[in-house]
Every structure is written in structure tokens, then in C-alpha cells.
Amino acid sequence: MEEKIVKHFTDSIYYELEKTAKVLRLLGAQVFEKIGAGIGADEHAALDTISCNPNICQRDLAKLILKDRANTGKILNSLEEKGLIERCIDTKNNRLVKKVKITPKGEEALTYINNQLEKMFNEHRTTCKISHNDINKIQDSLKRLRLSFEELIDMKI
């Protein structure tokens, strides 16, 4: 008689992904503190997304950074107070919407932060136990996995 092997959640890819994400959030907080970014990881994600999508509305930004509209609004308020973004009123489908764009100060801050992050990650790659090629493969696989999961969920943002 064959013995049944019980697989625990802690043995799953989902557990490893969640644990890795938590470690990366902690690392991100430390990195942003170390480089003196003046913003946190969520603000950076929003600023970078706004830079790539000029005049994006808050709702679309929320979908891209995977935050609800209330948290996205708080992030935008903080970025606006720091002079990194500007918001203006526009119309979309005959409705008023707030559009967001990055300021020159925001572009300067984003460039500095991205350069510092790239420098730190490059320094880490020299001591990392995973090759650059493997990191690219993992990144591609994770993107495909995320996209397949996104088809299963209803994003209520």
C-alpha cells in the first residue's frame, strides 16, 4: 500500500511567493530609508507608474499599482504635498476626473531613486547566488503566473 504524502501550504509556491513578497517589502523599506529617497516603496511605484503613463486618472493608477482608490488617493496626496506630482481636473466620458502628471521635481527624484536602486541591485547581483540569466527567467515566469491569476480575479478597484 502506497503511503499518502500530505503537502502543506508551507510547501507550496503560494507560500514561497507570499514570504518572498514580505521579505522584499521589508527590504524595500530599508533600501528607501538608506538611500534617503524621501518617499516609500508605494509612493515610488505610483510615481514610476505616473511617469510611464502621463495624465493617468486615479482609478487607472489604482489598478496598475494594485491599491484601492482610497489608498491611492492618500499616496497621491503625499506625492502632491512633496511637489512630485500635479493633479488637474479633466473630462472622460462626459465625467469629471482627476488626472495626474509628474512634475520636473518628481522626474528628478524618480531618476535619482531609480539610479540608486539599480546601483544597489547591481552590487547585490555580484554576491547573489542566482545568476542574472536565472533572475530574468524567474521574472518572466512570475509575470506569466501573475497574468494567469489576474484572469481569475475580479479587481474591485
TINU-927718 format. One record per residue (C-alpha): chain; residue number from 1; x, y, z. Coordinates in Angstrom, 2 decimals. Layout:
<kolba><mol>A</mol><seq>NUM</seq><px>X</px><py>Y</py><pz>Z</pz></kolba>
...
END
This chain:
<kolba><mol>A</mol><seq>1</seq><px>0.00</px><py>0.00</py><pz>0.00</pz></kolba>
<kolba><mol>A</mol><seq>2</seq><px>1.37</px><py>3.38</py><pz>-1.05</pz></kolba>
<kolba><mol>A</mol><seq>3</seq><px>1.71</px><py>5.99</py><pz>1.69</pz></kolba>
<kolba><mol>A</mol><seq>4</seq><px>-0.12</px><py>9.25</py><pz>1.01</pz></kolba>
<kolba><mol>A</mol><seq>5</seq><px>2.12</px><py>12.31</py><pz>1.13</pz></kolba>
<kolba><mol>A</mol><seq>6</seq><px>0.47</px><py>15.30</py><pz>2.75</pz></kolba>
<kolba><mol>A</mol><seq>7</seq><px>1.52</px><py>18.55</py><pz>1.18</pz></kolba>
<kolba><mol>A</mol><seq>8</seq><px>1.23</px><py>21.53</py><pz>3.45</pz></kolba>
<kolba><mol>A</mol><seq>9</seq><px>0.52</px><py>25.09</py><pz>2.40</pz></kolba>
<kolba><mol>A</mol><seq>10</seq><px>4.02</px><py>25.95</py><pz>3.63</pz></kolba>
<kolba><mol>A</mol><seq>11</seq><px>5.34</px><py>23.63</py><pz>0.91</pz></kolba>
<kolba><mol>A</mol><seq>12</seq><px>3.52</px><py>25.48</py><pz>-1.87</pz></kolba>
<kolba><mol>A</mol><seq>13</seq><px>4.62</px><py>28.07</py><pz>-4.40</pz></kolba>
<kolba><mol>A</mol><seq>14</seq><px>1.96</px><py>30.41</py><pz>-2.99</pz></kolba>
<kolba><mol>A</mol><seq>15</seq><px>3.61</px><py>30.34</py><pz>0.44</pz></kolba>
<kolba><mol>A</mol><seq>16</seq><px>7.06</px><py>30.95</py><pz>-1.06</pz></kolba>
<kolba><mol>A</mol><seq>17</seq><px>5.75</px><py>33.84</py><pz>-3.15</pz></kolba>
<kolba><mol>A</mol><seq>18</seq><px>3.99</px><py>35.45</py><pz>-0.17</pz></kolba>
<kolba><mol>A</mol><seq>19</seq><px>7.01</px><py>35.01</py><pz>2.09</pz></kolba>
<kolba><mol>A</mol><seq>20</seq><px>9.31</px><py>36.41</py><pz>-0.60</pz></kolba>
<kolba><mol>A</mol><seq>21</seq><px>6.98</px><py>39.39</py><pz>-1.10</pz></kolba>
<kolba><mol>A</mol><seq>22</seq><px>7.03</px><py>40.13</py><pz>2.64</pz></kolba>
<kolba><mol>A</mol><seq>23</seq><px>10.83</px><py>39.95</py><pz>2.74</pz></kolba>
<kolba><mol>A</mol><seq>24</seq><px>11.03</px><py>42.25</py><pz>-0.28</pz></kolba>
<kolba><mol>A</mol><seq>25</seq><px>8.65</px><py>44.77</py><pz>1.36</pz></kolba>
<kolba><mol>A</mol><seq>26</seq><px>10.91</px><py>44.84</py><pz>4.44</pz></kolba>
<kolba><mol>A</mol><seq>27</seq><px>14.00</px><py>45.16</py><pz>2.26</pz></kolba>
<kolba><mol>A</mol><seq>28</seq><px>12.32</px><py>47.90</py><pz>0.24</pz></kolba>
<kolba><mol>A</mol><seq>29</seq><px>11.56</px><py>49.93</py><pz>3.35</pz></kolba>
<kolba><mol>A</mol><seq>30</seq><px>15.18</px><py>49.62</py><pz>4.45</pz></kolba>
<kolba><mol>A</mol><seq>31</seq><px>16.53</px><py>50.47</py><pz>1.00</pz></kolba>
<kolba><mol>A</mol><seq>32</seq><px>14.34</px><py>53.57</py><pz>0.63</pz></kolba>
<kolba><mol>A</mol><seq>33</seq><px>15.46</px><py>54.69</py><pz>4.09</pz></kolba>
<kolba><mol>A</mol><seq>34</seq><px>19.13</px><py>54.03</py><pz>3.28</pz></kolba>
<kolba><mol>A</mol><seq>35</seq><px>19.15</px><py>55.99</py><pz>0.02</pz></kolba>
<kolba><mol>A</mol><seq>36</seq><px>17.25</px><py>58.89</py><pz>1.59</pz></kolba>
<kolba><mol>A</mol><seq>37</seq><px>14.55</px><py>58.74</py><pz>-1.05</pz></kolba>
<kolba><mol>A</mol><seq>38</seq><px>12.07</px><py>60.81</py><pz>0.94</pz></kolba>
<kolba><mol>A</mol><seq>39</seq><px>9.29</px><py>58.53</py><pz>-0.28</pz></kolba>
<kolba><mol>A</mol><seq>40</seq><px>8.31</px><py>54.94</py><pz>0.39</pz></kolba>
<kolba><mol>A</mol><seq>41</seq><px>8.01</px><py>51.96</py><pz>-1.92</pz></kolba>
<kolba><mol>A</mol><seq>42</seq><px>4.27</px><py>52.51</py><pz>-2.58</pz></kolba>
<kolba><mol>A</mol><seq>43</seq><px>4.88</px><py>56.16</py><pz>-3.44</pz></kolba>
<kolba><mol>A</mol><seq>44</seq><px>7.76</px><py>55.14</py><pz>-5.69</pz></kolba>
<kolba><mol>A</mol><seq>45</seq><px>5.58</px><py>52.61</py><pz>-7.50</pz></kolba>
<kolba><mol>A</mol><seq>46</seq><px>2.92</px><py>55.28</py><pz>-8.05</pz></kolba>
<kolba><mol>A</mol><seq>47</seq><px>5.46</px><py>57.90</py><pz>-9.17</pz></kolba>
<kolba><mol>A</mol><seq>48</seq><px>7.13</px><py>55.49</py><pz>-11.59</pz></kolba>
<kolba><mol>A</mol><seq>49</seq><px>3.74</px><py>54.44</py><pz>-12.99</pz></kolba>
<kolba><mol>A</mol><seq>50</seq><px>2.67</px><py>58.07</py><pz>-13.42</pz></kolba>
<kolba><mol>A</mol><seq>51</seq><px>5.94</px><py>58.79</py><pz>-15.21</pz></kolba>
<kolba><mol>A</mol><seq>52</seq><px>5.21</px><py>55.95</py><pz>-17.66</pz></kolba>
<kolba><mol>A</mol><seq>53</seq><px>1.53</px><py>56.98</py><pz>-18.04</pz></kolba>
<kolba><mol>A</mol><seq>54</seq><px>1.30</px><py>60.79</py><pz>-18.20</pz></kolba>
<kolba><mol>A</mol><seq>55</seq><px>-2.14</px><py>62.22</py><pz>-17.37</pz></kolba>
<kolba><mol>A</mol><seq>56</seq><px>-3.38</px><py>58.96</py><pz>-15.89</pz></kolba>
<kolba><mol>A</mol><seq>57</seq><px>-6.55</px><py>59.12</py><pz>-13.82</pz></kolba>
<kolba><mol>A</mol><seq>58</seq><px>-6.59</px><py>57.96</py><pz>-10.20</pz></kolba>
<kolba><mol>A</mol><seq>59</seq><px>-8.78</px><py>54.93</py><pz>-10.92</pz></kolba>
<kolba><mol>A</mol><seq>60</seq><px>-6.46</px><py>53.63</py><pz>-13.66</pz></kolba>
<kolba><mol>A</mol><seq>61</seq><px>-3.42</px><py>54.26</py><pz>-11.47</pz></kolba>
<kolba><mol>A</mol><seq>62</seq><px>-5.05</px><py>52.29</py><pz>-8.64</pz></kolba>
<kolba><mol>A</mol><seq>63</seq><px>-5.47</px><py>49.31</py><pz>-10.96</pz></kolba>
<kolba><mol>A</mol><seq>64</seq><px>-1.85</px><py>49.45</py><pz>-12.09</pz></kolba>
<kolba><mol>A</mol><seq>65</seq><px>-0.36</px><py>49.71</py><pz>-8.60</pz></kolba>
<kolba><mol>A</mol><seq>66</seq><px>-2.89</px><py>47.24</py><pz>-7.11</pz></kolba>
<kolba><mol>A</mol><seq>67</seq><px>-4.20</px><py>49.61</py><pz>-4.45</pz></kolba>
<kolba><mol>A</mol><seq>68</seq><px>-7.77</px><py>50.61</py><pz>-3.71</pz></kolba>
<kolba><mol>A</mol><seq>69</seq><px>-8.80</px><py>54.14</py><pz>-4.66</pz></kolba>
<kolba><mol>A</mol><seq>70</seq><px>-8.68</px><py>55.39</py><pz>-1.05</pz></kolba>
<kolba><mol>A</mol><seq>71</seq><px>-5.07</px><py>54.27</py><pz>-0.55</pz></kolba>
<kolba><mol>A</mol><seq>72</seq><px>-4.16</px><py>55.56</py><pz>-3.99</pz></kolba>
<kolba><mol>A</mol><seq>73</seq><px>-5.64</px><py>58.93</py><pz>-3.02</pz></kolba>
<kolba><mol>A</mol><seq>74</seq><px>-3.50</px><py>59.01</py><pz>0.15</pz></kolba>
<kolba><mol>A</mol><seq>75</seq><px>-0.39</px><py>58.18</py><pz>-1.87</pz></kolba>
<kolba><mol>A</mol><seq>76</seq><px>-1.22</px><py>60.91</py><pz>-4.38</pz></kolba>
<kolba><mol>A</mol><seq>77</seq><px>-1.87</px><py>63.44</py><pz>-1.60</pz></kolba>
<kolba><mol>A</mol><seq>78</seq><px>1.57</px><py>62.71</py><pz>-0.17</pz></kolba>
<kolba><mol>A</mol><seq>79</seq><px>3.29</px><py>62.96</py><pz>-3.56</pz></kolba>
<kolba><mol>A</mol><seq>80</seq><px>1.45</px><py>66.20</py><pz>-4.31</pz></kolba>
<kolba><mol>A</mol><seq>81</seq><px>2.41</px><py>67.71</py><pz>-0.94</pz></kolba>
<kolba><mol>A</mol><seq>82</seq><px>6.04</px><py>66.91</py><pz>-1.75</pz></kolba>
<kolba><mol>A</mol><seq>83</seq><px>5.71</px><py>68.63</py><pz>-5.14</pz></kolba>
<kolba><mol>A</mol><seq>84</seq><px>6.41</px><py>65.44</py><pz>-7.09</pz></kolba>
<kolba><mol>A</mol><seq>85</seq><px>3.10</px><py>65.32</py><pz>-8.96</pz></kolba>
<kolba><mol>A</mol><seq>86</seq><px>0.32</px><py>67.65</py><pz>-10.06</pz></kolba>
<kolba><mol>A</mol><seq>87</seq><px>-3.37</px><py>66.86</py><pz>-10.35</pz></kolba>
<kolba><mol>A</mol><seq>88</seq><px>-5.77</px><py>68.57</py><pz>-12.67</pz></kolba>
<kolba><mol>A</mol><seq>89</seq><px>-9.44</px><py>68.14</py><pz>-13.50</pz></kolba>
<kolba><mol>A</mol><seq>90</seq><px>-10.33</px><py>66.79</py><pz>-16.93</pz></kolba>
<kolba><mol>A</mol><seq>91</seq><px>-13.30</px><py>65.06</py><pz>-18.52</pz></kolba>
<kolba><mol>A</mol><seq>92</seq><px>-13.55</px><py>61.42</py><pz>-19.51</pz></kolba>
<kolba><mol>A</mol><seq>93</seq><px>-16.79</px><py>60.06</py><pz>-21.00</pz></kolba>
<kolba><mol>A</mol><seq>94</seq><px>-18.54</px><py>63.33</py><pz>-20.05</pz></kolba>
<kolba><mol>A</mol><seq>95</seq><px>-17.50</px><py>62.95</py><pz>-16.39</pz></kolba>
<kolba><mol>A</mol><seq>96</seq><px>-15.02</px><py>64.96</py><pz>-14.38</pz></kolba>
<kolba><mol>A</mol><seq>97</seq><px>-11.88</px><py>63.02</py><pz>-13.48</pz></kolba>
<kolba><mol>A</mol><seq>98</seq><px>-8.65</px><py>63.92</py><pz>-11.74</pz></kolba>
<kolba><mol>A</mol><seq>99</seq><px>-5.65</px><py>63.37</py><pz>-13.97</pz></kolba>
<kolba><mol>A</mol><seq>100</seq><px>-2.16</px><py>63.06</py><pz>-12.58</pz></kolba>
<kolba><mol>A</mol><seq>101</seq><px>1.18</px><py>64.02</py><pz>-14.06</pz></kolba>
<kolba><mol>A</mol><seq>102</seq><px>4.70</px><py>64.05</py><pz>-12.73</pz></kolba>
<kolba><mol>A</mol><seq>103</seq><px>6.46</px><py>67.37</py><pz>-12.11</pz></kolba>
<kolba><mol>A</mol><seq>104</seq><px>10.06</px><py>68.16</py><pz>-13.06</pz></kolba>
<kolba><mol>A</mol><seq>105</seq><px>10.93</px><py>67.77</py><pz>-9.35</pz></kolba>
<kolba><mol>A</mol><seq>106</seq><px>9.20</px><py>64.37</py><pz>-9.46</pz></kolba>
<kolba><mol>A</mol><seq>107</seq><px>11.16</px><py>63.31</py><pz>-12.55</pz></kolba>
<kolba><mol>A</mol><seq>108</seq><px>14.39</px><py>64.36</py><pz>-10.86</pz></kolba>
<kolba><mol>A</mol><seq>109</seq><px>13.52</px><py>62.44</py><pz>-7.69</pz></kolba>
<kolba><mol>A</mol><seq>110</seq><px>12.45</px><py>59.38</py><pz>-9.69</pz></kolba>
<kolba><mol>A</mol><seq>111</seq><px>15.68</px><py>59.37</py><pz>-11.71</pz></kolba>
<kolba><mol>A</mol><seq>112</seq><px>17.76</px><py>59.62</py><pz>-8.52</pz></kolba>
<kolba><mol>A</mol><seq>113</seq><px>15.83</px><py>56.84</py><pz>-6.77</pz></kolba>
<kolba><mol>A</mol><seq>114</seq><px>15.86</px><py>54.52</py><pz>-9.81</pz></kolba>
<kolba><mol>A</mol><seq>115</seq><px>19.61</px><py>55.05</py><pz>-10.26</pz></kolba>
<kolba><mol>A</mol><seq>116</seq><px>20.25</px><py>54.30</py><pz>-6.57</pz></kolba>
<kolba><mol>A</mol><seq>117</seq><px>18.06</px><py>51.19</py><pz>-6.70</pz></kolba>
<kolba><mol>A</mol><seq>118</seq><px>19.79</px><py>49.95</py><pz>-9.85</pz></kolba>
<kolba><mol>A</mol><seq>119</seq><px>23.20</px><py>50.54</py><pz>-8.26</pz></kolba>
<kolba><mol>A</mol><seq>120</seq><px>22.22</px><py>48.60</py><pz>-5.14</pz></kolba>
<kolba><mol>A</mol><seq>121</seq><px>20.72</px><py>45.73</py><pz>-7.12</pz></kolba>
<kolba><mol>A</mol><seq>122</seq><px>23.79</px><py>45.55</py><pz>-9.37</pz></kolba>
<kolba><mol>A</mol><seq>123</seq><px>26.05</px><py>45.43</py><pz>-6.31</pz></kolba>
<kolba><mol>A</mol><seq>124</seq><px>23.88</px><py>42.66</py><pz>-4.87</pz></kolba>
<kolba><mol>A</mol><seq>125</seq><px>23.97</px><py>40.68</py><pz>-8.12</pz></kolba>
<kolba><mol>A</mol><seq>126</seq><px>27.71</px><py>40.27</py><pz>-7.77</pz></kolba>
<kolba><mol>A</mol><seq>127</seq><px>27.19</px><py>38.37</py><pz>-4.50</pz></kolba>
<kolba><mol>A</mol><seq>128</seq><px>23.80</px><py>36.83</py><pz>-5.34</pz></kolba>
<kolba><mol>A</mol><seq>129</seq><px>23.63</px><py>33.06</py><pz>-5.53</pz></kolba>
<kolba><mol>A</mol><seq>130</seq><px>21.31</px><py>33.23</py><pz>-8.55</pz></kolba>
<kolba><mol>A</mol><seq>131</seq><px>22.64</px><py>34.13</py><pz>-11.99</pz></kolba>
<kolba><mol>A</mol><seq>132</seq><px>21.40</px><py>37.18</py><pz>-13.90</pz></kolba>
<kolba><mol>A</mol><seq>133</seq><px>20.01</px><py>34.80</py><pz>-16.54</pz></kolba>
<kolba><mol>A</mol><seq>134</seq><px>18.07</px><py>32.83</py><pz>-13.90</pz></kolba>
<kolba><mol>A</mol><seq>135</seq><px>16.72</px><py>36.07</py><pz>-12.39</pz></kolba>
<kolba><mol>A</mol><seq>136</seq><px>15.39</px><py>37.04</py><pz>-15.83</pz></kolba>
<kolba><mol>A</mol><seq>137</seq><px>13.77</px><py>33.59</py><pz>-16.21</pz></kolba>
<kolba><mol>A</mol><seq>138</seq><px>12.17</px><py>33.88</py><pz>-12.76</pz></kolba>
<kolba><mol>A</mol><seq>139</seq><px>10.90</px><py>37.36</py><pz>-13.57</pz></kolba>
<kolba><mol>A</mol><seq>140</seq><px>9.37</px><py>36.15</py><pz>-16.85</pz></kolba>
<kolba><mol>A</mol><seq>141</seq><px>7.78</px><py>33.14</py><pz>-15.14</pz></kolba>
<kolba><mol>A</mol><seq>142</seq><px>6.36</px><py>35.28</py><pz>-12.33</pz></kolba>
<kolba><mol>A</mol><seq>143</seq><px>4.88</px><py>37.71</py><pz>-14.85</pz></kolba>
<kolba><mol>A</mol><seq>144</seq><px>3.18</px><py>34.86</py><pz>-16.71</pz></kolba>
<kolba><mol>A</mol><seq>145</seq><px>1.91</px><py>33.41</py><pz>-13.42</pz></kolba>
<kolba><mol>A</mol><seq>146</seq><px>0.57</px><py>36.82</py><pz>-12.29</pz></kolba>
<kolba><mol>A</mol><seq>147</seq><px>-1.15</px><py>37.41</py><pz>-15.63</pz></kolba>
<kolba><mol>A</mol><seq>148</seq><px>-2.82</px><py>34.00</py><pz>-15.46</pz></kolba>
<kolba><mol>A</mol><seq>149</seq><px>-4.04</px><py>34.74</py><pz>-11.90</pz></kolba>
<kolba><mol>A</mol><seq>150</seq><px>-5.29</px><py>38.17</py><pz>-12.96</pz></kolba>
<kolba><mol>A</mol><seq>151</seq><px>-7.68</px><py>36.43</py><pz>-15.34</pz></kolba>
<kolba><mol>A</mol><seq>152</seq><px>-9.25</px><py>34.64</py><pz>-12.36</pz></kolba>
<kolba><mol>A</mol><seq>153</seq><px>-9.87</px><py>37.61</py><pz>-10.10</pz></kolba>
<kolba><mol>A</mol><seq>154</seq><px>-12.34</px><py>40.45</py><pz>-10.17</pz></kolba>
<kolba><mol>A</mol><seq>155</seq><px>-10.35</px><py>43.62</py><pz>-9.50</pz></kolba>
<kolba><mol>A</mol><seq>156</seq><px>-12.76</px><py>45.75</py><pz>-7.47</pz></kolba>
<kolba><mol>A</mol><seq>157</seq><px>-10.84</px><py>48.98</py><pz>-7.67</pz></kolba>
END
